Structure formats: C-alpha cells, structure tokens
Amino acid sequence: MNEHLREKILSSENVFNGKVLNIRVDQVELPDGMRSMREVIVHAGAVAIIPITDDGKVIFVRQWRNAAGEALLEIPAGGKSIDEDPIKCAERELMEETGYRPGKLVPLQSIYLAPGYSSEYLHLFIATDLTPERLPHDEDERLEVVIHSWSEIDELMNKGEFKDAKTIAGLILARRKLGI
C-alpha cells in the first residue's frame, strides 16, 4: 500500500551488541534513488501493564532511570525475550515489579516507542483480578510501588508528573477502554 515510501537496505552492519539492545547501521536507498544512513536500535520488544485494583485504583512503580537522570513514576513494564509470549511476559513483569498476579490481562494496543531509530514494539495490557504473588525482581532493579486513584492520576498528569510515553499512552488507552 505504501510501497512508494519503502527504503531499500543496501547494507547493514551490527556495531554494538548489548544485554538489552543491539545497534546496527544501515545504508539505504530512498525511493527517489538518493542514498542515506540509518542508525537503528534493535530491541526484542517489551510489555507495559496498567494494573487496576478491586477498588479501581492503578498500581505504579517509581524507579531511577539513569538515561533520564531522575526517578520516574511509571506503569509496570519490562523487556521480553525475542520468542516470549507478550501475555506471559506481562504476567511475569507484574509479579516481579508489583507483587501481584493478574487474574485477567486485556490487550490494549501494541505501539512502537520511537520508530525513527528503534525497533522496540511495546504491548500494552490492562490487568485486573489481582492477587498477591511476588516473583523475585531483577537483581539490578530498585523500585517503589505506588497506588493512585484516577482523580489523583488526573492531578499528576496535569502537573506533568508522568514523563514517559508508555505510561501516558497506557493511561489514555486504559481510560478509553474502561470508559472513564
């Protein structure tokens, strides 16, 4: 449908392999024949969850984000392995980060986080029917569980307290899905 926009990859070089991501540099030919370079962060994908308690509140985590240089209030999230089922990953991440197992996971939407330079594809879910069950969190993670009502979330949103795209997108999509 949009073939007239497709860029042809002429060559691709992997320049970095890390624990969470790889970086490659592609030489491309644009549809008009011009050549250019694309730097691409290759990521296996991730999940993010809007966990809702029985009384309708949302569970968040606050954690230090080195790239941002500050602690951020976020919905629980985490990376998945290449072949990992997003639903299984969401269940695992929620238990690791919040100490709750979801009884029900409802897919919201899957989105690219920064398609101009990253392949990361994020699967968003609403989690309900939560029961306490903790899995050990990643050994290099330090986080704090925080619970807010939707009216508190509105206040925090208006003050600019949510600074990461997945949390803002997840909250907006969850509100639409829940009709609140």
ABEGO torsion letter per residue (X at the ends): XAAAABBBBABBBBABBBAABBBBBBBBBBAAGBBBBBBBBBBAEBBBBBBBBAAGBBBBBBBBBAAAGBBBBBBBBBBBBAABBAAAAAAAAAAAAAGBBBABBBBABBBBABAAABABBBBBBBBBGBBBBBBBBBAABBBBBBBBBAAAAAAAAAAGABABAAAAAAAAAAAAAAGX
